[in-house]
Amino acid sequence: MMKNSNQQQFLLATLPPSRGQIRLALGIAAALLVVFLIAAPFATIQLQRVDGFVPAYQSVYAVNDLITSALILAQFAIVRRWALFALGMGFLYTALIAVAHALVFPGAFAPTGLFGAGVQTTAWLYNFWKVGLPLAVIAYSLLKDDVNGTDASQRSPKLIIFSGVAVVIVIVCGLAWIAIAGERFLPSLLSRDAVQYDRSAVRLAALFQEAWCIGALLLLWFRRNCVLDLWLMVLSFTLVLDVTMSSLLAAARFDVGWYASRIFALTASIVVLIVLLSETTALYANLARSVLRQRGVRAARQTAMDALAASIAHEISQPLGAMVLNADAGRRCLARTPPDVDEALSALRDVANDGRRASEVISGLRKMFRKGAHGRVSFDANDLFREMLAILEIELRTHQVSISTNFKEGIPPLYGDRGQLQQVLLNLVTNAIEAMGTSPDRDRVLCLTSDAMQDPSSVVLTVEDSGMGIASEDVDNIFEPFFTTKTDGIGIGLAICRSIVEAHEGTLKAIAKKPHGTIFQVVLPAAAPG
């Protein structure tokens, strides 16, 4: 199950919303509520009839919902979650029934509507329309956290989607046929002029629709945990305003309430589509950056390894060759009759000298790797932290980790290999995220701080988590190679981090945090002036 969760972490149906997204959603909902409150007192004022409004509005609405349905079903094709399938079919239903509603609307394409539509046909199609999406949202809410029913069957996702599309088309055609052919058997919602509402019948239908819309909103509120839930709540809230304005406050077609309700519905449809497109684009961009970063790291590592191997082979081949020649000479001296001991001893001394020369070569290479200035630049430690947070934004949101930063401005710059030190911070923060993931009942807070030490001039970078912490007996061992507290770890990450920090003449230590959590402190010397 953990593997499956990791595969789905970049999907809108599993990715938690950021604070900025929550603020934006609340702002849009508040703006719509303000418009509703302004328009409500004037809901019954009759405005000019515009026959072209309905087909134009319905066309935009249908296209928006078709694209939204396609985006959601594309995610279903990846992860096979029935919740996404139900939601995608719901948006498809609203798109198709919006087209049917526009075709039979009086004055849009024919004086009384196409296909022999009657006075009540569009009113009933509108009611069928407004019930479909809340039902789909409710189905999504009930299915999205169902662990045992998360994955769809092993059949082809294309077959499932095409079957669902066929069923939705049949349902829409059936409802359109009922509204047209069975008009005389349905209760009247409009007067004979097809303009004024039958207030008692319309209000009864509106209360039924309101119940479904409010139910969908409440279910999402109590089961919310991802970006998609957030914007579906905005959509459900807008549907409540839409139904209230169009059926409870408006008195007839083409009055203020009638026009305002259509604007509410269209706004919600466009907002959801824009969010899905922008979030999908952002996730794709993050994935692309991750792939490019991994390719760059692999290429740089391969280049470095090739250069290091060539350097080692070149530097050590000569002393090793000399050792082999001297060893053979000594063996021949000892094989003589009588043995030439002096020549053999001289050859062995040469072997020992060549061995020391090879050791010096290796030591020189090690010093060059650890203390060389190649690739080192001066940079701001706070910028390093901010770049690291941008890289791990998706992981932090996925694991619902709150960030607390205290970056001291004006600290002296660091001088070193920026890529290596960024890798140290990435490793420490990734470990912190994993540690907090094992503490589901505790707030996951990651604290990042930067500060300066005056004596000597150094910069202190701190990564503090609220996870389970490290046992006191393991604090001194976690930096040892191949020592790990993870069930699936190999124990070299922290050892490499400490080697990198020490190569920069700094220190890395772990401190057990009370009552729980761990503090990793990186102390690095500041860049010398000039």
N, C-alpha and C positions, 0 to 999 in steps of 0.2 A: 504493500500500500504506500510506503514511503517513496518508492521509485515512481509510482504513478503520480504522486503529489508533486514530485520534483519536475516531472515532465509537463505538468499543467500550470506551473507557477507563472508563466508568461501569458496567461489567458485572462481576459477581462472577467470571466466567470469565477476566477480564483484570486485575482490580484486585489489586495486591499486598497482603498482609496487614499490618496494623500490629503494632507490638511488643506492644500490649495483647492483641490477638487471638491472637498466638503464645503468650503467657503463659497465656491462658485455655485454649487448646487443650491445652497441656502439662499444665495443672492438672487438666483433666477426664480426660485419659488416665491421669495418675498416680492420681487418685482411683479410677478403674475398676480399675486394676491392684491397688491396695490391697484393694479389695473382693474381687477375684478371689483374691488370696493368702490372705485371711481365710477365704473360703468353700471353697477347694480341699481342705483336710484333711477337711472334713465333707461332701464331695460325694456320698458313697454313703449318707448317712443318709436313711432313708425318712421322708417327711412325709405328712401327711393329704392324701388325694385331694380336690381341689376341682374338680368338673366345670365350674363356671361360670368358672373361671380362663381356660380356653383361648378360648372365644368372646369374653370381655371383652378379653383381651390381644390377640387377633388383630384385633378390630374397631378398637382404638386404633392398632395397628400399620398396618393397611390404610389407615385414614383419613390418618394421618401421611404415609405414602409416596405416596398419591394427591395430596395437596397439594404435597408436595415435587416430584413429577413434573410437576405443573401449573406450578409456579414455574420449573422448569428449561426446560420446553418453551416457556414464554412468552419466555424469553431466546432460545431457538432461533428463534422466530418473528421476532425482531428482527434477529439477525445471521446466521442460517442456518449455524451451525457444526455439522458432523456430530458432533463430540465431545459437544456438549450434547444432541443428539438421542439418541445412544446411551445417555447417562447417564439422560435422562428416561425412555426406554423401560425401562431397568433398574429404576428405582424403580416404574414402572407394573407391571412383571412381578412384583416382590416383593409389591406390594399385592394383586394379583389372586390370586396363588398362596397368599397368606396366607388369603384368603377361602375358597379351595377346601380348604385344610388344615383350617380350622375346621369346615367343613360335614361333612367325613368323619371328624372326630375322634371316637372312641368315647366316648359319654356326653355329648357336647356338645349335639347335637340329636336323637340316636337312640342306643340302646344300643350298636350296632355302627357307627354313622355312616350318613350318608345315601347315596343312590345305589348301594346294594349294596356299600359299601366293605368290604374284608376287613381282616384283622389287620395286614398289611404296608402297606396303602395310605398311611396317614398318615406312616409312617416314610420311605417313598420320596418322598412329596410334600415332606417336610421337607428331604431331601437335594437334591431339585430346586430347592427354594426357596433354600437356602444357597449354591448355585453361581451363581445368576443375577446377583446384585448384584456379586460380584467380577469376573465376566466383563464386566459393563457398565462397571465402573471401569477395567478394563484397556483396553477399547476406547476409553474417554474419554481415558486417558493417552496412548495411541498416536496418537490423532487430533488432540489439542488443539494441538499445535505443528506440525501439517502445513500449511506455508504454501501449498502448491499445492492442497490440498484443503480449505481453510478454509470457503469458501462453498458452500452447497448449490446445487442446480440452480435455474433460474429459475422452476420451477413454484411454485404457490401453497403457502406454508408450511402452510396448513390441510389441503391435500390430502396433503402429506407426513406430517403428524401423524396424520391420520385413518387413513392407510394403515398407519403404524407401530402405532397402537393396534389395528387389526384384526389385524395379524400377531401381536402379543403375545397377544391374546385367543385366537387359534387355537392358538398354542403352549401356553398354559396349559391350554386345554381338551384338547389332545392329550396333554399330560403327565398330566393328571388321569385321562383315559381309560386310558392305559397303566398307571397305578398301580392303577386299579380293575379293569379287565377283564383286564389281564395280570399280576395279582398272583401267580398260581401259577407264572408263568415267571420271576419276579424272585427273586434270592437273598433268604433270610429275614434280616431285621434284628431281629425281635422274637420272643420266645417265644409260645406259643399263648395265653397269658393276656393278651397285648398290653401287658405291663408291663415285663418283664425284657428287657434287650438281649442279642442275640447278640454278644458282645464282639469276636470276631475280625472278623466282617463289618462291624460298626459302626466299628471302628477303621480298617479299610481305607478305608471311605467317608470317615471323618473326615480321614485323611491326604490324600485327594484334595481335599477341601474346603480344608484348611489350605494346601495348595500354591497354590491359586488365590488365597486371601485374602492370603497372604504375598507372592505375586507382585504383586498389586494394590498392596499397601503399598509394596513396594520400587520399583515403577515410579513411583508418585506421589512418593516421596521424592527420586528422582533427577531428576524432571521438574517438580518443584513450582515455581510462580511466581505463584500467585494465592490469593485467599481461599478459593475453592471447593476448590482442591487441599488446603489446610490441613485443612479439616473432613472432606474425604473420607479423609484419612489417619487422622483420629480414628475415623471410621466403620470403615475397614478394620482398624485395630488392635482395635477392639471386636469385629469379626467373628471375628478370631483367638481372642480370649478366649471368645467365645460358642461356637465350634466345639470348642475345647479342653475347656471345661467340660461341654458337653452330650454330647459323643460320646467323649471320651477319659477323662474323670474320672467322669462320672455312670455309674451302673450300671443304672438303671431310670427309668421315668417317675415323676414326683412325688417324686423325692428332691431333696436340696439342690442338687445340680449341675444338675438339670433346671430347677428354678425359677430358679436364679441365671442360667442361660444366657438364659432368656427375658427376664429383667430387663435383662441386658446389651444384647440386641438392641433392646428397646423404648427404652432410654435413648439409644442411639446414634441411633435413628430420630427421637426427639423433639429431641435436641440439634441435629441437622442441620437439621430443620425450623425450629426457633427461630432458628438462625443465619441461614438464608436469609431468613426473614421480617424479622428485625431489620436485617440488612444491606441488604435491598431497601428497607425503610422509611427507613434512614439515607441511602441514595443518592437516594431520592425527595425527602427533606427537603433534602438538599444542592442538588439540581437546582432545587427550588422556591425556595430562598433565592437561588440564582444568578439565576433568572429575575426574581424580585422586585427584586433588587439592580440588575440591568440596566435594568429598567423605571424604577426610581427615578432611576438615573443619567441615562437618556434624558430623563425628564420634567424633571429639574433642569437638564440642559443646554439643553433646548428653552426652558424658562422664562427661563434666563439669557440665551440668545441673543435671545429676543424682547425682553426688557427692554433689552439692550444695543443692539439695532437701533433700538428706539424712541427710546432716549436719544440715539444718534448722529444719527438723522434729525431729532430736535427741535433739538439743539444746533447742527447744521451747516446746517440749512435757511436760517436767517436770514443768516449771512455769505455763503453761496453765492448766495442771491437778490440780496443787495446787490451782489455782484461782477458778476452778470449785468447788473443795471440800470446800474451805473457803466460797464461795458464798452460797453454800447449807447450810453450818453450820450457817451463818448469817441469812439466811431465816428462818431456824428452830428456832433460838433464838428469832426472832421477832414474830414468830407464837405462842410462848408460852403465857400462861395466868398466871400472867402478863408477858409482853415481857421482855426478858433479854437483856437490851440495852447495858450493858457493854460488854457482850460476842459478841453481834452483831457488835459493834464498833471494837472490837479486830479482828473479822473475816474480816471486811472491810479493816482494816489496813493491814492485811495479803494479801488481794486481791491487794491492791495498791502496796505493796512491790513486789509481784510476777509479776505484770504488769511492774514495773520498771526493774525487772530482765530480763524479756522477751525483753524489749526495749534495754537493754544493750547487750543482745545476738545478736540482729539484728544489732546494731551499730558495734559490734565486727566483725561480718561477713562482713559488708560493708568495714570496714577498712582493713580486710584481703584481700578482692578483689582488693581494690584500691591501697594499699601500700605494699602488700606482695612482697617478692623478689623471690617467686616461679616462675620458668621458665624464669627468667631474665638473660641475658648474655651480655657481652660486644661485640660490633660490630661496623663496619664502616658505617656511614650514606651514603657515596657514593655508597657502595655495595648495600645498601637497595634500592636506586634509580635505580641502574642498573638492579637489579632483577625485580623490578616493571615494568621497560620498556620492559624487555624480556617477562613478563607475558602478557602485553597489546600490544605487537607488532602488532598482527593482527588487533585489534580494531583501533590502530593509523593509520595503512595503509588503513583500510577500510574507515575511515572518512577523509582520506587525510590530516592528521595533521602533520605538520613539527615540528621537535623537535630541540630545542636550549638548550644546557646544559652548565652550568658553575659550575663544581664541583671543589671546592677548595681542593687541595691535602694537606695532613698533618693536617687536622682538628682533634681535639680530638675525641676518640670513644664515642659512646653512651652506656648507660647501661639500659637495659629494656627488655620488652617482644618483641622480634623481630617480631613475627607473628602479634601482635596487632598493632604495629607501621607500619608494611607493609600494613595492612588493612586500616589504616588511609590514607596513600599515595595513595593506590589503589582507595579509595573512592573519594579523592580530584581530582585525575587525571581523573577518570571516569566522575565526574561531569563537569570537564573542557571540556572533549570531547563532552559531550552532550550539553553544553552551546555553543560551537563553531559550533555544527551542526545546530543550529537555525540561523546562520549567513552565508548563502550560498554565498553572494557577497563579503566576506571579507577573506583575507588570514588566514588560521587556523594555528596559531603558539602557541606551548606549550613551555614555558620557565621553566626550572628546575634549581635551584641554591642551593648550599650548602655553608655555610660560618661559621666562628667561631666568637664568641663574647668573649673578654678577661675579661670583668668586668660585671657580674660574668662570669665564664667559662661556656659557653653555645654553642650549635650548632643551627644554623638557617637553616631550610629547607623551600624553597619557591616554590610554584606552581603558575604559572602565565599564564593566557589564554587570548585570543583575542575575547572572545564571546560578548554577548550583555551586560554583566555586571549586577550588582545588584543595584537596586534603593537605593538612600541614606537612605530612611526611612526604608529599610529592612535590612540594614547592621547589626544592633544590634539585629535583630530578627531571623536571619537564623539559629542560633545555639539553638534556643528554640525547645523543643520537639513538633512535629506535626505541625511546621510551615514550609511551603514549597512554592516555587515559580513555581514548576512544576505542570503541569496539571494532571500527573499520579503519583506524588510523595506522600509519607506519612509523610515526615518530621522528620525522626529519624536518618538518616545517619550522618549528621553533628553533631547532639547532641551526638551520640555515639562517634564520632571522638574526640570531645572536652573532653568527659568524660575519654577516654583512655589517651589523652595527659595530662590532669590534674592529672590522677592517676600516671603519670610518673613525676609529679611536673613540668610540662611545661605549655605552653600557646599556644592556637590556635586562630588566629584572621583573619578576612577578611578585605581587603582594596579595595575600589572601584578604579579602574584604569582609568585614563583619556587618550583619550576620550572614550575608551570602554575596557571592559575586567574586570577581577577580579584577585586579588592577595591573595592567602592564605599563611599565614606565620606560620610555626610551630617552636617554640623555645623550645628546650629540654636541660636540664642540661647535661654537659659532665660527663663521668664516672670519678669517683675519682681515682687518681693514685694508682695503686696496687689493 
